Amino acid sequence: MDGHDSPVKMPELNLTPESERGIELDAGMKQVMSLLTAYWLEQRVTLRATPSGVLFVSSSQVGDIIHIPATDTNFLYQGKDLQCSEVMVMGHPSNGNSIWVRTHKIATVDNAWPLLKKEVVSFTITNLSMLHILIPVNTERAIILYTI
């Protein structure tokens, strides 16, 4: 050891036998392992791949599902200050008209994505406050699902 190396415990690699001290990794392997790990709740998590090398990816956990009813004509909605990773918005099944959805700016009929009943659009965002919805008709609704 050159004084800079230290054993690393990586049970996710299923190397046998793994010593109590861990595995001695050379500089190149340390660089590779740093690229193949992520952190969750202050612990290292090794990312997984398929046998052909494709990274396993799955959807994030659902944070909540929210129904937003319009309480006035041309009702404007902006999401609350909640961290998230993705948001899906659906026009409520009982709606008769389009609702308008976008991120980062107030939604209007000229700058947003239209959704009729049962139609869905999704966006990758980091905070629900980035979401803006225009519901033109009083009492019609949007359904929001966000992930954390």
C-alpha positions in Angstrom: 0.0 0.0 0.0 1.3 3.5 -0.8 -0.4 5.2 2.1 -3.3 6.5 -0.1 -4.9 3.2 -0.5 -7.4 1.9 2.0 -9.6 -1.2 1.9 -13.2 -0.7 0.7 -16.1 -2.9 1.8 -18.5 -3.5 -1.1 -20.8 -6.4 -0.3 -22.9 -5.4 -3.3 -20.1 -6.9 -5.6 -20.6 -10.4 -4.1 -16.8 -11.0 -4.2 -15.8 -14.1 -2.2 -14.0 -14.3 0.0 -14.2 -10.7 1.1 -11.8 -10.0 3.9 -13.0 -8.3 7.1 -10.9 -5.3 6.1 -12.5 -5.0 2.6 -11.0 -5.1 -0.9 -7.8 -3.4 -1.9 -8.6 -1.3 -5.0 -6.1 0.3 -7.4 -6.5 3.9 -8.5 -8.3 2.9 -11.8 -10.8 0.7 -10.0 -11.5 3.4 -7.4 -12.3 5.8 -10.3 -14.6 3.2 -11.9 -16.4 2.5 -8.6 -16.9 6.2 -7.9 -18.8 6.4 -11.2 -20.9 3.3 -10.4 -22.2 4.5 -7.0 -24.8 6.8 -5.8 -25.9 8.0 -2.4 -29.1 7.5 -0.6 -29.8 8.3 3.1 -26.0 8.9 3.6 -24.9 5.5 2.4 -23.3 4.3 -0.8 -25.5 2.4 -3.2 -23.9 0.5 -6.1 -25.8 1.1 -9.4 -26.9 -2.1 -11.2 -26.8 -3.0 -14.9 -28.1 -5.7 -17.2 -25.7 -8.4 -18.5 -25.4 -6.3 -21.7 -24.3 -3.2 -19.6 -27.6 -1.2 -19.7 -28.2 0.6 -16.5 -31.3 -0.6 -14.5 -33.6 2.3 -14.1 -36.9 2.4 -12.4 -39.5 5.1 -11.7 -39.3 7.1 -8.5 -41.6 6.5 -5.6 -45.0 8.3 -5.7 -45.1 11.3 -3.4 -48.8 12.0 -3.6 -51.8 12.4 -5.9 -53.6 15.7 -5.8 -56.9 16.8 -7.3 -57.1 20.5 -8.1 -60.6 21.8 -8.6 -61.1 25.2 -10.3 -62.8 27.6 -8.0 -63.3 30.3 -10.6 -63.2 30.9 -14.3 -59.6 30.9 -15.7 -58.3 29.4 -12.5 -54.6 29.5 -12.2 -52.7 26.9 -10.1 -49.0 26.8 -9.1 -47.7 23.8 -7.2 -46.6 24.0 -3.6 -42.9 24.2 -2.6 -42.3 20.4 -2.5 -39.2 18.7 -3.8 -40.0 16.1 -6.5 -38.4 14.4 -9.5 -41.3 14.1 -11.9 -44.9 15.2 -12.2 -47.8 13.8 -14.3 -50.9 15.9 -14.9 -54.2 14.4 -16.2 -57.4 16.2 -17.3 -60.1 14.9 -14.9 -62.4 12.2 -16.5 -65.4 14.4 -16.0 -64.0 17.6 -17.7 -65.6 18.9 -20.8 -62.9 21.3 -21.8 -59.1 21.5 -22.0 -56.9 22.4 -19.2 -53.5 23.9 -19.9 -50.2 22.8 -18.3 -46.6 24.0 -18.4 -43.5 24.5 -16.2 -41.7 27.6 -15.1 -44.3 30.2 -16.2 -47.9 31.0 -15.7 -49.9 28.7 -18.1 -52.0 30.3 -20.8 -53.8 28.9 -23.8 -51.0 30.3 -26.0 -47.9 28.9 -24.1 -49.0 25.6 -22.4 -49.8 22.0 -23.3 -53.5 21.3 -23.7 -55.1 18.3 -21.9 -58.6 17.0 -22.6 -60.2 14.6 -20.1 -58.1 11.5 -19.4 -55.1 12.9 -21.3 -51.8 13.0 -19.5 -48.5 14.9 -19.8 -45.4 14.4 -17.7 -42.5 16.7 -16.9 -39.2 16.2 -15.1 -38.9 18.9 -12.5 -37.2 19.3 -9.1 -39.9 21.2 -7.3 -43.7 21.1 -7.6 -43.7 24.9 -7.5 -42.4 24.8 -11.1 -45.8 23.4 -12.3 -48.4 25.8 -13.6 -51.9 24.9 -14.7 -54.7 27.0 -16.2 -58.2 25.5 -15.8 -60.5 27.8 -17.8 -63.8 26.4 -16.7 -65.0 26.8 -13.1 -65.4 23.4 -11.3 -63.3 21.4 -13.8 -60.3 19.7 -12.4 -56.7 18.6 -12.9 -55.2 15.5 -11.3 -51.5 15.7 -10.3 -49.2 12.8 -9.4 -45.7 13.7 -8.3 -42.7 11.5 -7.5 -40.0 12.0 -4.9 
